Amino acid sequence: MLNNGPAAGRVKVVSYRDLPFRTVVRQQYDFSCGSAALATLLRHHYGRDVGEAQVFRAMFADGDQETIRRVGFSLLDMKRYLDARGYPADAFRLSLDELIEMNAPAIVMIDTAGYKHFVVFKGDDAGHVLVGDPALGLKIYSRDQFTAMWNGVAFVVRQPADTFNDAEEWRIWNRSRPGQALQPMSLAELTRELPPLYQVTTRFSLDPYLR
């Protein structure tokens, strides 16, 4: 029974609308998926308390501002942001099986009905993929659905994450993660022969963040 004292018995209520965003940083503008995805990766997988606007401003300040204004952030901008903060990261073209074998979160770009945006790959479970979408929150797709949307490029941090393929995230949608965790594969081993890829961008206006 709940204690009725002034400091006890308080239960944090999460609305159904906000439930999918418990472990996803919601993007504030239709063009800000990149900074929100990067904030999601850092906050919910590497334990760093950052927000979307903070990431956006830092990447803009440190990047090629003329290019950013013209074509948006690239994965190279994200790499520079992470490298400067002690999180070495690279982007690679992979198969879905190789992405799963990494056993690590990754920023990926998907195309849903012509809308290309960055999301976070959060895990897989027996033929399904868990994604943190800054516009929609946690989403589950079949392998075939995800493969059809994904451009095959994954941006990964080259050090172990604090959390990945978390049962609590699957539980939000009444699914459990796999009964046995995948055996982690060395990122160096998996990506040794793969050339880094960086120039994946989305177009947007910077005005709301730079006012």
C-alpha positions in Angstrom: 0.0 0.0 0.0 1.3 3.5 -0.8 2.4 5.7 2.0 0.3 8.9 2.0 3.1 11.0 3.5 4.2 14.2 1.7 7.3 12.7 0.2 6.3 9.1 -0.2 3.9 7.3 -2.5 4.6 9.6 -5.5 4.4 7.7 -8.7 5.8 9.2 -11.9 3.1 8.9 -14.5 4.2 8.5 -18.2 1.5 9.2 -20.8 0.9 6.7 -23.6 2.1 9.4 -26.0 5.4 9.7 -24.1 5.9 6.0 -23.4 7.8 5.3 -26.7 10.2 8.1 -25.9 11.4 6.9 -22.5 14.7 5.9 -24.1 14.6 8.1 -27.2 15.3 11.8 -27.4 12.4 13.3 -29.2 13.4 15.6 -32.1 12.0 19.1 -31.8 11.9 19.9 -35.5 11.3 17.9 -38.6 14.9 18.4 -39.7 16.7 17.7 -36.4 16.7 13.9 -36.4 20.5 13.7 -36.6 21.2 15.7 -33.4 18.3 13.9 -31.6 19.7 10.5 -32.7 23.1 11.4 -31.5 21.7 12.6 -28.2 19.8 9.3 -27.9 22.9 7.3 -28.5 24.9 9.2 -25.9 22.2 9.5 -23.2 20.6 6.1 -23.3 23.5 3.9 -24.4 26.6 5.6 -23.1 25.3 7.4 -20.0 26.1 10.9 -21.1 23.4 13.5 -20.1 23.1 15.6 -23.3 20.1 17.0 -25.2 19.3 17.5 -28.8 19.9 21.3 -28.9 23.2 21.0 -27.1 24.4 18.5 -29.6 23.1 20.5 -32.5 24.8 23.7 -31.5 28.1 22.0 -30.8 28.2 20.2 -34.2 27.3 23.4 -36.0 30.0 25.5 -34.1 32.7 22.9 -34.9 31.7 22.0 -38.4 31.9 23.6 -41.9 29.0 26.0 -41.4 28.6 26.9 -45.0 28.2 23.2 -46.0 26.0 22.5 -43.1 23.7 25.3 -44.0 23.6 24.0 -47.6 23.2 20.2 -47.1 22.8 19.6 -43.4 24.9 17.5 -41.0 27.0 14.6 -42.3 28.2 11.6 -40.4 31.6 13.2 -40.4 30.1 16.0 -38.3 28.9 13.4 -35.9 32.2 11.6 -35.9 34.1 14.8 -35.0 31.6 15.6 -32.2 32.1 12.1 -30.7 35.8 11.9 -31.2 36.3 15.3 -29.4 34.4 13.9 -26.4 36.3 10.6 -26.1 34.0 8.4 -28.2 35.9 7.3 -31.3 33.4 6.4 -34.0 33.2 5.5 -37.7 30.6 4.7 -40.3 30.6 1.6 -42.4 28.5 -0.1 -45.1 27.3 -3.4 -43.6 24.7 -6.2 -44.1 22.0 -6.5 -41.4 23.7 -9.7 -40.2 27.0 -7.8 -39.7 25.2 -5.0 -37.9 23.6 -7.5 -35.5 26.9 -9.3 -34.9 28.5 -6.0 -33.7 26.2 -6.3 -30.7 26.3 -2.5 -30.3 24.0 0.5 -30.8 24.4 2.4 -34.1 23.0 5.4 -35.8 21.5 4.5 -39.2 19.5 6.2 -41.9 16.1 4.9 -43.0 13.7 5.9 -45.6 10.0 5.7 -44.6 7.7 6.7 -47.5 10.3 9.0 -48.9 11.2 10.6 -45.6 14.9 9.9 -44.9 16.1 10.4 -41.4 18.5 9.2 -38.8 17.4 6.7 -36.1 19.2 4.5 -33.5 19.5 0.8 -34.0 18.8 -0.6 -30.5 18.8 -4.3 -30.9 17.3 -7.4 -32.5 15.1 -10.2 -31.4 14.4 -13.4 -33.5 13.6 -11.7 -36.8 12.7 -8.3 -35.4 14.7 -5.0 -35.1 14.3 -2.4 -32.4 14.8 1.2 -33.5 14.8 4.5 -31.5 13.2 6.9 -33.9 13.5 10.6 -32.8 10.1 11.3 -34.6 8.2 8.2 -33.5 9.9 6.8 -30.4 10.6 3.1 -30.0 9.6 1.1 -33.1 9.8 -2.6 -33.9 10.3 -3.7 -37.5 10.6 -7.1 -39.1 14.1 -7.8 -40.6 12.6 -7.5 -44.1 10.9 -4.1 -43.3 14.1 -2.7 -41.8 16.3 -3.9 -44.6 14.0 -2.3 -47.2 14.2 1.1 -45.3 17.8 1.1 -44.4 20.6 2.4 -46.7 23.1 -0.1 -45.4 25.3 2.4 -43.5 25.9 2.1 -39.8 27.6 4.7 -37.6 29.1 3.0 -34.5 31.2 4.0 -31.5 34.3 1.9 -31.1 33.9 1.1 -27.5 31.4 -0.9 -25.5 28.0 0.7 -24.7 26.6 0.7 -21.2 23.3 -0.7 -22.5 22.1 -2.4 -25.7 19.2 -4.7 -26.6 17.7 -3.9 -23.3 14.8 -6.1 -22.2 13.0 -3.1 -20.7 12.8 -1.4 -24.1 11.4 -4.5 -25.7 9.0 -4.9 -22.8 7.3 -1.6 -23.6 5.8 -3.3 -26.6 5.3 -6.7 -24.8 8.2 -8.4 -26.4 11.2 -9.8 -24.7 14.8 -9.7 -26.0 16.5 -12.9 -27.1 16.9 -15.6 -24.5 20.6 -15.6 -24.9 22.7 -12.5 -25.7 24.7 -12.5 -28.9 28.4 -13.1 -28.5 30.1 -9.7 -29.1 32.3 -9.4 -32.2 35.3 -7.2 -32.1 34.5 -4.0 -34.1 38.0 -4.0 -35.3 37.7 -7.5 -36.6 34.4 -6.9 -38.3 35.3 -3.6 -39.9 38.9 -4.2 -40.8 38.3 -4.5 -44.5 35.4 -1.9 -44.7 36.1 1.7 -45.9 34.7 4.4 -43.7 31.7 6.3 -45.0 30.8 9.8 -43.8 28.8 11.9 -46.2 25.3 11.0 -45.4 23.2 14.1 -44.9 19.7 15.4 -44.5 18.6 18.9 -45.6 17.1 21.3 -43.1 16.9 25.0 -42.0 19.1 25.9 -39.0 17.2 29.0 -38.0 15.2 27.6 -35.0 18.4 26.5 -33.3 20.6 29.5 -34.1 18.2 32.4 -33.1 
